[in-house]
Amino acid sequence: MGYVTYYVEAHIACMLLLGLIGIKIAKGVNKQFSQMVLGNIIVVLILYFCAEIFWVLVDGGVLGESSTLLYLSNLFTYLLLSVAAYLWYILSEAIQNDKSVENDITRLILSIPVWISGILCVSAYRTGLVYYVDESGNLVGGRLYILLVIVPFSYLIAASVKALYRAFNKDKYADRNIYFMIGMFPLSPIILGALQAIYWRIPLVCYGTVIAVYYVYISMLDNLISLDPLTQINNRHQMFKYLAQKMRTEELGMSLFVLMIDIDDFRNINEAYGRLEGDRALVRVANAVKSACQGPRNRFFVSRYGGDEFVVVAQMAYKAEAVWLSDQIKNNVKRMTQELGLGYNITVSIGIAQYDYAAPISLKSFISRAALDLYNQSGGH
């Protein structure tokens, strides 16, 4: 009986911790799809913890001995765990900007394993396919019990594998941090879940899920703080922090460059087509810059500097590579304009500055050199 008290206390504590995040999300002004899904995950996990409390009260004999109670306690825990894992998969794809998961039909198709698992659990009282109560009054796994384990773990593993694949994909270099975060998220619930499958009266899963949710929530907050809200690339503050770090430590065989990018005649776009179209132009240029800054060999930090200016911090071996990158950005912007069939042309001017570790200068001076080169490249306009 001693384990029942500890089990209940542990789950109540975890419910309170998740409730704090849930309240913050509910009161927050950010209503992005990913935030809403995280809120749904928290609600489902709190219900799951309630189901776990119900299960332990049945298992410990507190609610009496009944085969019906045994069936119900396991029905709720397995079903809610599958729903939570499904929602995590949706969240992981949403964070990685997969817009398909915002479609109702797509989410319905992805939820099919959860429905199958739910039907098996509900019908277990009659069929015993996933679990049944034997003559001794013990719950025993049925022939298809493994499906109840496979469904939630498959969602977690699929989300993790896809994120890690994207992290190592050369075309996704600029987004590696967020991919690694998603890829590593399931480790604590998977590891602790496997341990609880062995030591099933020790409440390990609840701790693992709370750790994982807090990790994701903090990561999402960090993204909100570090990203420019319009273009969804790094903001000026984050660029300063990154550049200051790179200026302190020279990497063997690599040079440090700053590329200052300015949209030509951006004011004319705002005046002729309105600020909303001007915002769209900023997003399009940001995507064109980000697209150019991909690849396994070089390191890039793409940011919005302010207004219609962007900054790329790049580590490359030679200045010729920085010039090549500048040309790639210009070509990307030109191609984007042609593909979208815009009623106006978007072009950019780019200034380049190389840092000399043998003659250190301040961060602002380094940025100013790129701005001066930009001024010269644009003909002083």
N, C-alpha and C positions, 0 to 999 in steps of 0.2 A: 504493500500500500504506500510505502514511503515514496516510490517513484511517481505515483499519481500526483501528489502535491507538487513535487518539483516540476513535473511535466506541465501541469496547469499554470504554475507561476511563470515558467519560461515563456509559454505561448502568450500569456497576458502581457508580459513585458514587451515581447516582440510586436504585439498588436498596437501597443501604445506608441512604440517607436515609429512604426509605419504610419500610424494615425497622424503623427506630427508632420510627416512629409505630405500626406494626403490633404491636410488642412492648408499647408503652404501652397500646394498646387491649386486647390479650389479657390483660394483667395487671390492667387496671382493673376496678373493682367495678361500673361502670355498664354494664349489658347491655341498653340500650335498642335497639330495632330499628334505628334510624338508625346507632348505633355499630357494630352487627354488619354492616350493609351497607357502611359505610366500611371496615371490616376486610376484607371480601370484595373491595372495589375495590382495596385495597392488594395483596392476594394476586394478583389478576388482572393488575395493572400490573407487578408483579415478574416474573410469567411472560411478560408482553408484552415487557419489557426483555430477558429471556433470548432470546425469539424474535427480537428486533432484533439481538442479538449473533450469533445463528445466521445471520440474513440477511446481515449485513455480512461474516461469515467466508466465506459462499458467494459473495457479490458480489465480494469481494476475491480470490477464488481460493485462499484458505487451505485450504479443505476439498476442493479440486479442482473441476473443471468437470463438472457433471451436471445434466441437465434435471430429474431427480427432486428433487435438492436445491433447485433453484430453485423448483419448485412447493411443496415442503414449507415452505421459509422464508417464502414469501408467504402460504401457508395459515395458518400460526400467527399471523403478525403481524396480518393482516386480521381473523381470527376473534376474537382476544383483544382487539383494539381495539374491536370491536363490542360484545363482552361488557362491557368496562369502561364504555363509553358508556351501555349499557342500565342497568347498575348505578347509574351516576350519576343517571339519570332517576328510578330507584326511590328513591335517597337523597334527592333534592331534594323529591320528593313526601312522603316520610316526615318530613323536617324541617319541612315546611309542614302537618303533622298530617293528611295525607290517609291515613286508615286503610285505604282500599281496597287500597293496595299491599302491605299485610300479608297479604292473601288470596292463597293459592297459585294459584288459578285466574286471578285478575287478573294476577299476575306472569307466568304462562304465556302469556296472551294478548298481553301487552306484549312478550314476548320473541320473538314470531313473526318479525319482521324479522331477528333474529339467526340464527334457525334457517334462514331462507331464504338468508341470506348464507353461512352455514356449508355448506349443501348445494351452493351454487354453487361455493364454493372447493374442496370435496372432489371435486366432479365435473369441475373445470376440467381435470384431467389428460386426461380423455376428451373433454369437450365443447369446451373452449376458449372458453366463453361469457364468462368474466370476465377470464381471461388465458391466454396460451399461449406456448410457446417457439418462435421462428421458426428458419429455416434457419441463421442466424448464431449461434444459441445465446443470443439475447437474449429476455428476458421482455417480452411485448407485451400491452397491454390489449385485451380482447375487446369484443364488442358490448355486454355488460352490465356492463362494468367500473365504470361510474358508480355502480352499486348498492352496490359495496363502499365507496364514498366517502359516498354519501347516507345509508346506515344509521347509522354512528356520529355523523355530523354532525347528522342529524335528531333523534336522542335529545338531544344537547346543546342544539340550538337550541330544541326543544320545551320542555325544562326551563326554559331561560332566558326564553322568551317567556311561559310560564305564570306564572313568578315575577314578572316585571316587570308583567304585566297585573294580578296581585293587588296589587302594590305601589301601582299607580295607581288601583286600585278603591277608591272612597270607603268601601266597607264593610270594608276591610282596613287602615285607616289605622294602627291600633295595632301592626301586625306588619310595617311597611314595612322596617325594618332587615334582618330576616332574609330578606325577599323580595329586596331589593336585593343582598344577599350571594350568594344563589343565582343571581340573574339575571346577575351579573357574573362568576361562577365560570368559565364556559366560555371567557371571552375569551382567556386565555393559551393553552390548548390549541388553540383554533380558529385564532387568529392564527399561532401558531408552527407548527401543523399545515399551514396553507396555505403558509407559507414553506418548510417542508420538502418539500412537494409540488413546489416549484420547485427548491430546492437539496437534493435527496434524500439526499445523502451527508453532510449536516451534521445532527448529532443535536439538533434543536430541540424535537421533541415531548416527549422525556423531561424536559427542563427545564420545559416548560410544564405538564406533568401534575404534577410534583413541587411546583411553585409553587402550583398550584390545590389540591392535596390538603392542603398545609400551611395554606393560607388557610382552607379549610373546617374542618380540625381545630382550629385556633386559635379560629375563630368558634364552633364547638360547645363548646369549653372555656369560652369567655367566656360563653356562654349558661348553662352549668352553674353558673358562679360568680355570675352576675347574677340568675338566676331562683330563685324560691322552689320547692323541689322538689315540694311537694304541689300547689300551684295553677298552677304554670308561668307565673306573672306575675312582674314585677320584685320583687326583695326590698328590704328596708328600706335596706340599704347603697347600692344603686343609686339609690333614691329620694332619699337625702340628697345624693348626688353631683349628680344632675340638678337638684334644687331649689336647691342652692347656686349652681349655674351660672346658673339663671334669675333668682335674686335679685340677681346681680351686674350683669345687663344688662337694661335696660328696653326692651321692643319697642314701637315707635310704634303707638298706637291699640289696644294690648292691655293688659289687667290680669292680674295673677298671682293665682291662687286655690289654696287647698288645701282639699280635701274629705276630712274624716275620717269613715270609715264603720264602724259597729259593728253586729254581729248581735245583735238583741235576745234576751235570755234564752238565749244559746247554751249555757250550762252545763246548762240543763234538757234540751237535745237530747242532750248527752253522757251525762247521767245516765239518761235514759229509754230511749235507743236505742243507747247504746254509742259509744265513740270512733271506731269505723270509720264509723258513720253521721255522726258529727260532722265527720269529714274530708270525707265526700261533700258535706255541707252547705257547707263552706268552698269546695270546688271549684265548686259550683253558684253560690254568691254571687259568686265571682271571675269566672265566665263571664258572669253577669248584669251586673256592673259593666263588664267589658270590652266587652260588647255595646253598652252605653249610650254608651261612649266611642269612638264611630266617627263618621266624617263628614269631609268635605274642608275644612271651614272652620276648625274649632277644633283645638287641640293638647292632647293628653292624655297623661299618664304614669300608668299604673295600676300599683299595687304593693301587696304585702301588708306591713302595718306590723308585725304580730305578733299571735299568738293569733287572735282573731276580728275583728281590726281591719284595715281597708284604707285606703289613702290614694290619692287622685287629685290630681295636680298639673295644673292646667288654665290655659291662657291664653285668655282671652275678653275681649270688649270691655266687657261690662257684668255687674254682679252678678246681674241678672235671668236671664242665661244660666246662671250657676252654680246658681241656684235651680232653673231648668228642668232642668238636668242631674241635680240631686239628685232631683227628682221622677221623672225617667226611670229612674234607678237603682232607686228604690223600686218603680216599676211593673214593671220587668223582674224583680225578685226575686219580686214577688207573682204575676206571670204564670207564671214558672218553677215556682213551688210548685203552682199550679193545673194546669199542663200535665202535670207528673210525677205528680200524684195522691198526694202525700206524706201520710203519716198525721199530720203536724204542720205548722204554719204557720211560715214563715220571714219575718221582717220585719227591717228595718234602720233605724237612726237615723243621721242625717248632720249633721255640723257643718261650717260654711263659714267660712273666713278669707280676707280680701283683703289683699294686701301693698301697703304704701304706700312707694313708692320715695323720696318726699320725706322720710320719717321712717324710715330703715332700722332694723331690729331683727335680732336673731340668728335663725338658722334654728330653733333649739329654741323660741324665743319665738313664732315664726310658727306652728309646729306646735301649740304650747300654746294659741294662740288658737282654732285649729280644734277642739282637744280640749275647750276650755271651752264653745264653742258646741254641740258634740256633747252635752256634759253637760246643758246647758240644754234642748236639743231632746228628750233622753230623759227629762226630768223629774227629773234628779239621780240616776238609777239607773245 
